[in-house]
Amino acid sequence: MPSNSILYSPYTLPCGKTVRNRLVKAAMEENMSSYGCLPGESLFSLYRYWAHGDLGMVITGNVMVDKEAMTGPGGVVLEKDTPLAPFERWAKIIKSNGALAVMQINHPGRQVFKAMQGKAIAPSAIPLDMGKHSKLFAEPREMTCQDIHDVCKRFVETAKQAEKAGFDGVEVHAAHGYLLTQFLSPLTNQRQDEWGGSIINRARLLINIVSQIRAVCAKDFIVMVKLNSADFQKNGFSFDDASEVVNRLEALGVDVVELSGGSYEAPAMQGQTKDNTTLAREAYFLEFAKTLESQTQIPLMTTGGIKRAEIAERVIQEGCELVGLASALAITPNLAKKWQQEWTYSGVIPHCTWKDKSLASLANMAIVRRQLRRLGNDLTTLRTPSPLWSLVLDLIHRKKMTKRDVAYRSEK
């Protein structure tokens, strides 16, 4: 490793907390909760690998703010009355070797699988367009103003609980087509009230959530936002919209904006778009970050397709303060350590080449989750797993978890 690589230099965030290096484990959905949608032994085992992988920060997979609205089965939920002990243990494990622990908090909005029997709500009652796979998702209903205020309150309560449990901060998920993205995009937000229309109105819910978290949590509590640089759909959330939102977030003292892109309908976070935008083969969103960097003082982080140290270093050299690693850490959890020993070592990111892009996207996610489950069971990861077999195993696991979670909710 070049002895002076900026990747391994510390960085102090606006809130005052210092990240020991620039490498961050970005969020991946694990679907590995214990009964009651709580973190348990398999998640603890998985996060031990990352905790001891020499990363500067570890961001959890998305934690739901409402047990009735889950992105998928086996998800973790943290509400105001959730027992905190498992979360305290989770935070302790993540921080056990010097990494900062940040909890990603999220609401799926309309991106709810029908089998989950939960509530699918959205700014406007526009269903997901996943072609022949659309029927897998619940039909959303348009949110009332009361629903919107309830969601805002839930995000803030979850952030307060995360702080109580010992997490260093939260990341508000406003990317990948989930609820806050649905508000930001004119394709999914066709409201005529103060929550729709101009980008200022469409960003109102996100701005309210962030400003209230800032108001109720300690000054040195990290507040991050994961934001789409664009949603890569014609007439959707654009880069200009993203710039406007970042300007608003800067005024609120946000510590980091993580730039990603896409949604279930156009999975740009896996290098696929719907509007023919060409993404780089690695560091998909770096070009967007470079443009944004000249317009904002907020520290930026970009995630998407990064598996080599030289690319990670370029991300920092070209204006980002932090580099997010995701899928590559599912296969090589100690990648940051390996680069220190062998600078040219390349991580592995699954890439399914099936013609059906939606199915290929599901297979890629299934491969990643299969690796996460293996780590959670203290098994070695697989370098070239079969996409088809991974998808089959994932479907079996999800079916089992769906049955368990639906049964748990009906008991409550």
The 8 nearest C-alpha neighbors of each residue, nearest first, counted from 0:
[[1, 342, 339, 2, 341, 340, 338, 4],
 [0, 2, 4, 3, 342, 339, 5, 341],
 [3, 1, 4, 0, 339, 5, 7, 6],
 [2, 4, 1, 5, 7, 8, 0, 6],
 [5, 3, 6, 1, 2, 7, 8, 0],
 [4, 6, 8, 7, 3, 312, 315, 21],
 [7, 5, 21, 4, 8, 312, 20, 22],
 [6, 8, 20, 5, 4, 21, 9, 19],
 [7, 9, 20, 5, 6, 10, 21, 19],
 [10, 8, 19, 20, 18, 7, 17, 21],
 [9, 11, 18, 17, 12, 19, 20, 8],
 [12, 10, 17, 16, 15, 18, 13, 9],
 [11, 13, 15, 14, 16, 254, 17, 10],
 [12, 14, 15, 254, 11, 252, 16, 253],
 [15, 13, 219, 12, 16, 218, 221, 254],
 [16, 14, 13, 12, 219, 11, 17, 218],
 [15, 17, 12, 11, 14, 219, 18, 13],
 [18, 16, 11, 10, 12, 19, 15, 9],
 [17, 19, 55, 10, 20, 9, 11, 56],
 [18, 20, 9, 55, 17, 10, 8, 21],
 [21, 19, 9, 7, 55, 8, 18, 22],
 [20, 22, 321, 6, 55, 322, 7, 23],
 [23, 21, 322, 54, 55, 20, 321, 323],
 [24, 22, 56, 323, 55, 57, 25, 54],
 [23, 25, 57, 324, 58, 323, 325, 56],
 [26, 24, 323, 325, 58, 324, 23, 27],
 [25, 27, 60, 59, 58, 325, 61, 24],
 [28, 26, 60, 29, 325, 25, 61, 59],
 [27, 29, 60, 30, 61, 26, 368, 74],
 [28, 30, 31, 368, 27, 60, 371, 74],
 [31, 29, 73, 74, 72, 28, 32, 71],
 [30, 32, 73, 29, 42, 74, 33, 41],
 [33, 31, 73, 38, 36, 37, 74, 75],
 [32, 34, 39, 37, 36, 38, 35, 31],
 [35, 33, 36, 37, 32, 403, 404, 407],
 [34, 36, 37, 33, 407, 404, 32, 408],
 [37, 35, 75, 32, 34, 76, 33, 74],
 [38, 36, 33, 75, 35, 32, 39, 34],
 [37, 39, 32, 33, 85, 42, 75, 86],
 [40, 38, 33, 42, 41, 43, 32, 37],
 [39, 41, 43, 42, 44, 38, 33, 375],
 [40, 42, 375, 44, 43, 39, 376, 45],
 [43, 41, 45, 44, 40, 39, 375, 38],
 [42, 44, 40, 46, 41, 45, 39, 47],
 [45, 43, 375, 41, 47, 42, 46, 40],
 [46, 44, 375, 42, 374, 43, 47, 48],
 [45, 47, 49, 43, 48, 44, 50, 42],
 [48, 46, 50, 44, 49, 45, 92, 43],
 [49, 47, 46, 51, 50, 45, 332, 52],
 [48, 50, 52, 46, 51, 47, 332, 333],
 [51, 49, 93, 47, 48, 52, 46, 96],
 [50, 52, 49, 48, 53, 96, 47, 333],
 [51, 53, 333, 49, 50, 54, 336, 48],
 [54, 52, 51, 336, 335, 55, 50, 333],
 [55, 53, 22, 56, 52, 23, 98, 335],
 [54, 56, 20, 98, 19, 18, 22, 23],
 [57, 55, 99, 23, 98, 54, 100, 24],
 [56, 58, 24, 100, 23, 99, 101, 59],
 [59, 57, 101, 25, 26, 102, 24, 100],
 [60, 58, 102, 26, 103, 61, 57, 101],
 [59, 61, 26, 28, 27, 103, 29, 62],
 [60, 62, 103, 104, 105, 28, 59, 63],
 [63, 61, 104, 75, 76, 103, 105, 60],
 [64, 62, 76, 105, 65, 106, 104, 75],
 [63, 65, 153, 77, 78, 154, 157, 76],
 [66, 64, 67, 68, 63, 78, 76, 153],
 [65, 67, 68, 76, 69, 63, 64, 408],
 [68, 66, 117, 65, 118, 69, 408, 116],
 [69, 67, 65, 66, 118, 117, 107, 106],
 [68, 70, 71, 107, 66, 67, 63, 111],
 [71, 69, 107, 111, 110, 68, 72, 74],
 [70, 72, 69, 74, 73, 112, 30, 111],
 [73, 71, 401, 400, 74, 30, 397, 404],
 [72, 74, 30, 32, 31, 400, 36, 71],
 [73, 75, 30, 72, 32, 36, 71, 31],
 [74, 76, 36, 62, 37, 32, 63, 38],
 [77, 75, 63, 62, 36, 66, 64, 78],
 [78, 76, 81, 157, 64, 63, 62, 75],
 [77, 79, 81, 80, 157, 64, 76, 65],
 [78, 80, 156, 81, 157, 160, 77, 153],
 [79, 81, 78, 82, 77, 83, 160, 156],
 [82, 80, 78, 77, 79, 83, 76, 37],
 [83, 81, 84, 80, 85, 86, 77, 37],
 [82, 84, 86, 85, 164, 87, 81, 160],
 [83, 85, 87, 86, 82, 88, 164, 89],
 [86, 84, 88, 87, 83, 38, 89, 37],
 [87, 85, 89, 83, 88, 84, 164, 90],
 [88, 86, 164, 84, 90, 89, 85, 165],
 [87, 89, 91, 85, 86, 90, 92, 84],
 [90, 88, 86, 92, 87, 91, 85, 43],
 [89, 91, 93, 87, 88, 166, 92, 165],
 [90, 92, 88, 94, 89, 93, 95, 87],
 [93, 91, 95, 89, 94, 90, 47, 88],
 [92, 94, 50, 90, 91, 95, 100, 46],
 [95, 93, 98, 91, 97, 92, 96, 99],
 [96, 94, 92, 93, 91, 97, 50, 98],
 [97, 95, 94, 51, 50, 98, 93, 53],
 [96, 98, 94, 95, 99, 55, 19, 50],
 [99, 97, 56, 55, 94, 54, 96, 100],
 [98, 100, 56, 94, 57, 167, 55, 101],
 [101, 99, 166, 167, 57, 93, 94, 56],
 [102, 100, 168, 58, 169, 167, 166, 57],
 [103, 101, 169, 59, 58, 170, 104, 168],
 [102, 104, 170, 61, 169, 59, 62, 171],
 [105, 103, 62, 171, 61, 63, 172, 170],
 [104, 106, 63, 172, 61, 62, 64, 171],
 [105, 107, 178, 108, 63, 64, 177, 68],
 [108, 106, 177, 178, 110, 70, 109, 69],
 [109, 107, 178, 120, 121, 110, 119, 177],
 [108, 110, 119, 139, 120, 121, 111, 107],
 [111, 109, 107, 108, 177, 70, 112, 136],
 [112, 110, 109, 70, 136, 119, 137, 113],
 [111, 113, 136, 114, 115, 137, 135, 110],
 [112, 114, 137, 136, 115, 135, 116, 111],
 [113, 115, 116, 112, 401, 135, 136, 137],
 [114, 116, 117, 113, 112, 401, 405, 72],
 [117, 115, 114, 113, 118, 405, 112, 137],
 [118, 116, 67, 115, 68, 119, 69, 111],
 [117, 119, 68, 67, 120, 116, 111, 139],
 [118, 120, 139, 109, 108, 111, 137, 117],
 [121, 119, 139, 108, 140, 109, 142, 141],
 [120, 122, 108, 123, 141, 109, 142, 139],
 [121, 123, 188, 141, 142, 182, 181, 190],
 [124, 122, 141, 121, 188, 125, 189, 187],
 [125, 123, 141, 140, 139, 121, 126, 122],
 [124, 126, 123, 187, 127, 139, 121, 138],
 [127, 125, 138, 139, 124, 128, 109, 137],
 [128, 126, 129, 133, 125, 136, 109, 110],
 [129, 127, 130, 133, 126, 264, 132, 131],
 [128, 130, 133, 132, 264, 127, 131, 357],
 [131, 129, 132, 133, 128, 357, 134, 127],
 [130, 132, 133, 129, 134, 128, 135, 357],
 [131, 133, 129, 130, 134, 135, 357, 136],
 [134, 132, 129, 135, 130, 131, 128, 136],
 [133, 135, 136, 132, 131, 137, 113, 129],
 [136, 134, 133, 113, 132, 112, 137, 114],
 [137, 135, 112, 113, 134, 111, 133, 138],
 [136, 138, 113, 112, 111, 139, 119, 135],
 [139, 137, 126, 136, 119, 140, 109, 124],
 [140, 138, 119, 120, 109, 124, 121, 126],
 [139, 141, 124, 120, 121, 142, 119, 138],
 [142, 140, 123, 124, 121, 122, 120, 143],
 [143, 141, 122, 146, 121, 120, 140, 147],
 [142, 144, 146, 145, 147, 141, 122, 148],
 [145, 143, 147, 146, 148, 142, 149, 194],
 [144, 146, 148, 143, 147, 149, 142, 150],
 [147, 145, 149, 143, 144, 148, 142, 150],
 [148, 146, 144, 150, 145, 149, 151, 143],
 [147, 149, 151, 145, 150, 146, 152, 144],
 [150, 148, 146, 152, 147, 151, 145, 153],
 [151, 149, 153, 147, 152, 148, 146, 154],
 [150, 152, 148, 154, 149, 153, 208, 147],
 [151, 153, 149, 155, 150, 154, 156, 148],
 [154, 152, 150, 156, 155, 151, 64, 157],
 [155, 153, 157, 151, 156, 152, 64, 158],
 [154, 156, 158, 152, 212, 153, 157, 159],
 [157, 155, 153, 159, 158, 154, 79, 152],
 [158, 156, 160, 154, 159, 155, 78, 77],
 [157, 159, 161, 155, 160, 156, 154, 162],
 [160, 158, 156, 162, 157, 161, 163, 155],
 [159, 161, 163, 157, 162, 158, 164, 156],
 [162, 160, 158, 164, 163, 159, 166, 157],
 [161, 163, 159, 166, 165, 160, 164, 158],
 [164, 162, 160, 161, 165, 159, 166, 83],
 [165, 163, 87, 161, 162, 86, 166, 83],
 [166, 164, 162, 163, 90, 87, 167, 161],
 [165, 167, 162, 100, 168, 90, 161, 101],
 [168, 166, 100, 101, 220, 221, 99, 165],
 [167, 169, 221, 101, 220, 166, 222, 102],
 [170, 168, 102, 101, 222, 103, 223, 221],
 [169, 171, 223, 103, 224, 222, 102, 104],
 [170, 172, 224, 104, 103, 225, 223, 173],
 [173, 171, 225, 105, 174, 104, 224, 170],
 [172, 174, 179, 180, 226, 225, 171, 224],
 [175, 173, 226, 227, 180, 176, 172, 225],
 [176, 174, 262, 261, 177, 260, 263, 227],
 [175, 177, 262, 180, 174, 181, 263, 178],
 [178, 176, 107, 180, 175, 108, 179, 181],
 [177, 179, 108, 181, 107, 180, 106, 182],
 [180, 178, 173, 182, 181, 177, 183, 205],
 [181, 179, 183, 173, 176, 182, 174, 178],
 [180, 182, 178, 187, 179, 184, 183, 176],
 [181, 183, 179, 180, 188, 201, 184, 122],
 [182, 184, 201, 180, 181, 202, 179, 236],
 [183, 185, 236, 186, 181, 235, 187, 182],
 [186, 184, 188, 187, 235, 189, 236, 183],
 [187, 185, 184, 235, 188, 189, 234, 236],
 [186, 188, 181, 185, 184, 189, 123, 125],
 [189, 187, 185, 182, 122, 123, 190, 186],
 [190, 188, 123, 195, 185, 187, 191, 196],
 [189, 191, 195, 188, 192, 123, 194, 196],
 [190, 192, 195, 196, 189, 193, 194, 188],
 [191, 193, 194, 190, 195, 196, 200, 189],
 [192, 194, 200, 195, 191, 196, 190, 201],
 [195, 193, 200, 201, 192, 203, 190, 196],
 [196, 194, 190, 201, 200, 191, 193, 192],
 [195, 197, 200, 191, 201, 198, 190, 189],
 [198, 196, 200, 199, 201, 195, 202, 194],
 [197, 199, 201, 200, 202, 240, 196, 183],
 [200, 198, 202, 197, 201, 203, 244, 243],
 [201, 199, 194, 203, 195, 197, 198, 202],
 [200, 202, 183, 198, 195, 182, 194, 199],
 [201, 203, 199, 200, 205, 183, 204, 198],
 [202, 204, 200, 206, 205, 201, 207, 199],
 [205, 203, 207, 206, 202, 208, 151, 201],
 [204, 206, 208, 202, 207, 203, 209, 179],
 [205, 207, 203, 209, 204, 208, 210, 202],
 [208, 206, 204, 210, 205, 209, 203, 211],
 [209, 207, 205, 211, 151, 206, 210, 212],
 [210, 208, 212, 206, 211, 207, 213, 205],
 [209, 211, 213, 207, 212, 208, 206, 214],
 [210, 212, 214, 213, 208, 209, 207, 215],
 [213, 211, 209, 155, 214, 215, 210, 216],
 [212, 214, 210, 211, 216, 215, 209, 222],
 [213, 215, 211, 212, 216, 210, 217, 209],
 [214, 216, 212, 213, 211, 217, 159, 155],
 [217, 215, 213, 212, 214, 159, 220, 218],
 [218, 216, 220, 219, 215, 213, 214, 162],
 [217, 219, 220, 14, 216, 213, 221, 15],
 [218, 220, 14, 217, 15, 221, 16, 167],
 [221, 219, 168, 217, 218, 167, 216, 222],
 [220, 222, 168, 167, 254, 219, 169, 14],
 [223, 221, 169, 254, 253, 168, 170, 220],
 [222, 224, 170, 255, 254, 256, 253, 171],
 [225, 223, 171, 256, 170, 226, 172, 257],
 [224, 226, 257, 172, 173, 256, 174, 258],
 [227, 225, 174, 173, 258, 259, 224, 257],
 [226, 228, 260, 174, 259, 229, 258, 230],
 [227, 229, 260, 238, 258, 241, 259, 226],
 [230, 228, 237, 227, 238, 236, 231, 260],
 [229, 231, 261, 236, 260, 232, 227, 235],
 [232, 230, 274, 229, 272, 273, 261, 265],
 [231, 233, 274, 235, 273, 230, 234, 265],
 [232, 234, 235, 274, 231, 273, 230, 236],
 [235, 233, 232, 236, 186, 185, 237, 231],
 [234, 236, 232, 186, 233, 184, 185, 237],
 [237, 235, 184, 229, 230, 240, 185, 183],
 [238, 236, 229, 240, 239, 235, 241, 230],
 [237, 239, 241, 229, 240, 228, 242, 236],
 [240, 238, 242, 237, 241, 243, 236, 229],
 [241, 239, 237, 243, 238, 242, 236, 244],
 [240, 242, 238, 244, 239, 243, 228, 245],
 [243, 241, 239, 245, 240, 244, 238, 246],
 [242, 244, 240, 246, 241, 245, 239, 247],
 [245, 243, 241, 247, 246, 242, 248, 240],
 [244, 246, 248, 242, 247, 243, 249, 241],
 [247, 245, 249, 243, 244, 248, 242, 250],
 [246, 248, 244, 245, 250, 249, 243, 251],
 [249, 247, 245, 251, 250, 246, 253, 244],
 [250, 248, 246, 252, 251, 247, 253, 297],
 [249, 251, 248, 247, 252, 246, 253, 245],
 [252, 250, 248, 249, 253, 210, 247, 209],
 [251, 253, 249, 250, 254, 248, 13, 297],
 [252, 254, 222, 251, 248, 249, 255, 223],
 [255, 253, 13, 223, 222, 12, 221, 252],
 [256, 254, 223, 298, 299, 253, 297, 257],
 [255, 257, 224, 299, 223, 225, 300, 258],
 [256, 258, 300, 225, 301, 299, 226, 224],
 [259, 257, 301, 226, 228, 227, 225, 300],
 [258, 260, 227, 228, 226, 302, 268, 284],
 [261, 259, 227, 228, 267, 268, 230, 229],
 [260, 262, 230, 267, 266, 175, 265, 231],
 [261, 263, 175, 176, 266, 265, 264, 230],
 [262, 264, 266, 265, 176, 175, 261, 129],
 [263, 265, 262, 129, 266, 128, 127, 261],
 [266, 264, 272, 262, 261, 273, 263, 267],
 [267, 265, 261, 262, 271, 268, 263, 269],
 [266, 268, 271, 261, 270, 272, 269, 260],
 [269, 267, 266, 260, 270, 303, 261, 259],
 [270, 268, 267, 266, 271, 303, 304, 360],
 [269, 271, 267, 268, 278, 283, 266, 272],
 [272, 270, 267, 266, 269, 265, 273, 268],
 [273, 271, 267, 265, 231, 274, 275, 266],
 [274, 272, 265, 232, 275, 231, 271, 276],
 [273, 275, 232, 231, 276, 233, 272, 265],
 [276, 274, 273, 272, 277, 231, 271, 232],
 [277, 275, 274, 278, 272, 231, 273, 271],
 [278, 276, 275, 279, 272, 271, 270, 274],
 [277, 279, 283, 270, 276, 280, 284, 271],
 [278, 280, 283, 281, 282, 277, 284, 270],
 [281, 279, 283, 278, 282, 304, 270, 305],
 [280, 282, 304, 305, 283, 279, 303, 310],
 [283, 281, 305, 303, 304, 285, 284, 279],
 [284, 282, 279, 278, 281, 303, 285, 304],
 [285, 283, 287, 286, 282, 259, 288, 301],
 [284, 286, 288, 287, 282, 283, 289, 301],
 [287, 285, 289, 288, 284, 290, 283, 279],
 [286, 288, 290, 285, 284, 289, 291, 228],
 [287, 289, 285, 291, 286, 290, 292, 284],
 [290, 288, 292, 286, 287, 291, 318, 285],
 [291, 289, 287, 288, 292, 293, 286, 294],
 [290, 292, 288, 294, 293, 289, 287, 295],
 [291, 293, 289, 294, 290, 295, 288, 318],
 [292, 294, 291, 290, 295, 289, 296, 318],
 [295, 293, 291, 292, 296, 290, 242, 246],
 [296, 294, 297, 292, 293, 291, 246, 249],
 [295, 297, 298, 249, 294, 292, 293, 299],
 [298, 296, 295, 249, 255, 299, 254, 253],
 [299, 297, 255, 320, 296, 254, 256, 319],
 [300, 298, 319, 256, 255, 320, 257, 297],
 [299, 301, 257, 321, 322, 319, 320, 258],
 [300, 302, 258, 257, 322, 323, 284, 259],
 [301, 303, 323, 259, 324, 322, 282, 258],
 [302, 304, 282, 283, 268, 305, 259, 301],
 [303, 305, 281, 282, 283, 306, 302, 280],
 [306, 304, 282, 281, 303, 307, 324, 311],
 [305, 307, 346, 327, 345, 304, 347, 308],
 [308, 306, 345, 310, 309, 305, 346, 311],
 [307, 309, 311, 310, 312, 338, 342, 306],
 [308, 310, 312, 311, 307, 313, 343, 342],
 [311, 309, 313, 312, 308, 307, 314, 305],
 [312, 310, 308, 314, 313, 309, 322, 307],
 [311, 313, 309, 315, 314, 310, 6, 308],
 [312, 314, 316, 310, 315, 311, 317, 309],
 [313, 315, 311, 317, 312, 316, 319, 310],
 [316, 314, 319, 312, 313, 317, 318, 320],
 [317, 315, 313, 314, 318, 312, 319, 5],
 [318, 316, 314, 315, 313, 319, 289, 285],
 [317, 319, 315, 316, 289, 292, 320, 314],
 [320, 318, 315, 299, 300, 321, 314, 317],
 [319, 321, 315, 299, 298, 300, 318, 21],
 [320, 322, 300, 21, 319, 22, 299, 315],
 [323, 321, 22, 300, 301, 23, 21, 311],
 [322, 324, 302, 23, 25, 301, 24, 22],
 [323, 325, 24, 25, 23, 302, 305, 328],
 [324, 326, 25, 328, 327, 24, 27, 323],
 [327, 325, 329, 328, 348, 367, 324, 330],
 [326, 328, 348, 347, 329, 346, 325, 330],
 [329, 327, 332, 331, 330, 326, 325, 324],
 [330, 328, 326, 327, 371, 332, 331, 370],
 [329, 331, 328, 327, 380, 332, 370, 347],
 [332, 330, 328, 334, 333, 329, 327, 346],
 [333, 331, 328, 334, 49, 329, 48, 330],
 [332, 334, 52, 336, 331, 335, 337, 49],
 [335, 333, 337, 331, 336, 332, 338, 328],
 [336, 334, 338, 337, 333, 53, 54, 52],
 [335, 337, 339, 333, 334, 338, 53, 52],
 [336, 338, 334, 340, 339, 335, 341, 333],
 [339, 337, 342, 341, 340, 335, 336, 344],
 [338, 340, 336, 0, 337, 341, 342, 335],
 [339, 341, 337, 338, 342, 0, 336, 344],
 [340, 342, 338, 344, 343, 339, 337, 0],
 [341, 343, 338, 0, 344, 339, 308, 340],
 [344, 342, 341, 345, 308, 338, 307, 309],
 [343, 345, 341, 342, 338, 346, 307, 337],
 [346, 344, 307, 306, 343, 347, 308, 338],
 [345, 347, 306, 327, 307, 331, 344, 348],
 [346, 348, 327, 306, 349, 330, 345, 382],
 [347, 349, 327, 326, 350, 346, 304, 306],
 [350, 348, 363, 351, 347, 366, 367, 326],
 [349, 351, 363, 352, 348, 359, 269, 360],
 [350, 352, 359, 353, 363, 349, 386, 362],
 [353, 351, 350, 354, 359, 356, 355, 360],
 [352, 354, 359, 355, 351, 356, 358, 360],
 [355, 353, 356, 352, 359, 358, 357, 351],
 [356, 354, 358, 353, 357, 359, 360, 352],
 [357, 355, 359, 358, 354, 360, 353, 271],
 [358, 356, 360, 359, 355, 361, 129, 264],
 [357, 359, 361, 360, 355, 356, 362, 353],
 [360, 358, 356, 362, 353, 351, 361, 357],
 [359, 361, 357, 363, 358, 362, 356, 364],
 [360, 362, 358, 364, 359, 363, 365, 357],
 [363, 361, 365, 359, 390, 360, 364, 386],
 [364, 362, 360, 366, 365, 361, 349, 351],
 [363, 365, 361, 367, 362, 366, 368, 360],
 [366, 364, 362, 368, 390, 363, 367, 393],
 [367, 365, 369, 363, 389, 364, 368, 362],
 [368, 366, 364, 370, 369, 365, 329, 326],
 [369, 367, 371, 365, 370, 366, 29, 372],
 [368, 370, 366, 372, 367, 371, 365, 373],
 [369, 371, 373, 367, 368, 372, 380, 329],
 [372, 370, 368, 374, 373, 369, 329, 375],
 [373, 371, 375, 369, 374, 370, 368, 376],
 [372, 374, 378, 370, 376, 375, 371, 377],
 [375, 373, 377, 371, 376, 45, 378, 372],
 [374, 376, 41, 45, 372, 44, 373, 377],
 [375, 377, 373, 374, 378, 41, 372, 44],
 [378, 376, 374, 375, 373, 379, 44, 45],
 [379, 377, 373, 374, 376, 380, 375, 372],
 [380, 378, 374, 373, 381, 377, 370, 330],
 [379, 381, 370, 330, 373, 378, 382, 374],
 [382, 380, 383, 384, 379, 370, 330, 373],
 [381, 383, 384, 380, 330, 347, 349, 331],
 [384, 382, 381, 385, 349, 386, 347, 380],
 [383, 385, 381, 382, 386, 389, 366, 388],
 [384, 386, 388, 387, 389, 383, 366, 390],
 [387, 385, 389, 362, 388, 390, 384, 366],
 [388, 386, 390, 389, 385, 391, 362, 392],
 [387, 389, 391, 385, 390, 386, 392, 384],
 [390, 388, 386, 392, 366, 387, 391, 365],
 [389, 391, 393, 387, 365, 362, 388, 392],
 [390, 392, 388, 394, 393, 389, 387, 395],
 [393, 391, 395, 389, 394, 390, 388, 396],
 [394, 392, 390, 396, 391, 395, 365, 397],
 [393, 395, 397, 391, 396, 392, 398, 390],
 [396, 394, 392, 398, 393, 397, 399, 391],
 [397, 395, 393, 399, 394, 398, 392, 400],
 [396, 398, 400, 394, 399, 395, 401, 393],
 [399, 397, 401, 395, 396, 400, 394, 402],
 [398, 400, 396, 402, 397, 401, 395, 403],
 [399, 401, 397, 403, 72, 73, 402, 398],
 [402, 400, 72, 398, 404, 403, 399, 397],
 [401, 403, 399, 405, 400, 404, 406, 398],
 [404, 402, 400, 406, 401, 405, 407, 399],
 [405, 403, 407, 401, 406, 402, 400, 408],
 [404, 406, 408, 402, 407, 403, 401, 409],
 [407, 405, 403, 409, 404, 408, 402, 410],
 [408, 406, 404, 410, 405, 409, 403, 35],
 [409, 407, 405, 411, 410, 406, 404, 67],
 [408, 410, 406, 411, 407, 405, 404, 403],
 [411, 409, 407, 408, 406, 405, 404, 35],
 [410, 408, 409, 407, 406, 35, 405, 66]]
